[in-house]
Every structure is written in C-alpha cells, then in structure tokens.
Amino acid sequence: MATLEELEKIIKINPFSREFYQLALEYQKLGKLAEAKSVLVKGLEKNLGNFQARLLLTKIFIA
C-alpha cells in the first residue's frame, strides 16, 4: 500500500488516477474531510462508476 506522500504525488501528476479513492480514504482517517471531499469530487469526474468513492463522499457530506 502506498504512503500518504506517495498517493499525493500520484494525484498531483494525474488527478484522475484510480488512486484518488485511497488518498481520500487516508485524508478521512486523518480527519481532513475538506481534502478528502476535494479529491473525491475531482476523481469522480472521470470515475463515476467507483461505488466506494461515491459512498465515501456521501459519508463525508453527512459527517
């Protein structure tokens, strides 16, 4: 599993990478909900079928 720093680098290079969910999950675990939301919204622009990401975004919105 990639570290937070590695995930951030991947997403910086390609905001639509499939790793966006993992980065958002790490942000959520750290309580960085605004960052998690931002990553999820951007990632879901190209990955609408990612059910886990959509569910996590829903959880963040109602948190």
N, C-alpha and C positions, 0 to 999 in steps of 0.2 A: 504494500500500500504506500502511496506517495505521501510525503510530508506536506504540511500546510504550505510551506515555502515553494515546494515543487509544483503543487497544484496552482498556486498563484502565478507562477511563471508560465505554466501551460495555458492558463486562461488569458494571461496578458498577451501571449502570442496569438492565440486563437480563442476569442470569447465564446465561440460556438462549439468548442470541443466538448465531447461527451463527458469529460471530467468535471464539467460545471456542477453536476449534482454532488459529487464528492466534496468539492470545495464549499458549496453551500451547506452541506451537512456538517463540515468541520466548523464553519462560522457559527452555525446554530448551536453546536455543542459548546462553543466559547461564549455564547450569549450575544454574538454580533449579528443580531437579527436584520439590521438595515443592510449590512453587507451581503448576508445570505439572500435576502429578497432581491437585491440588485443583480446578483449573479444568476439567480433562478429566472428572473424576468428576461434577461438577455439571452440566456441559454435556451429558454423555451421558445424563443423566436424561431429557431431552426429545428428544435427537437420537441414539437408539440406532443408527440406520442410517448414521451417519457412520463409514465404514470407516477413513478416515485417522486420525480421532481415536482410534478403538479400537486401531489399530496403534501409534500413538504412546504410548498409555497402556501397552500391552504392553511396548514398548521401555523405558519408564521403570521399570516393575516389575522387569524383569530387569537393569537397569543397576546 
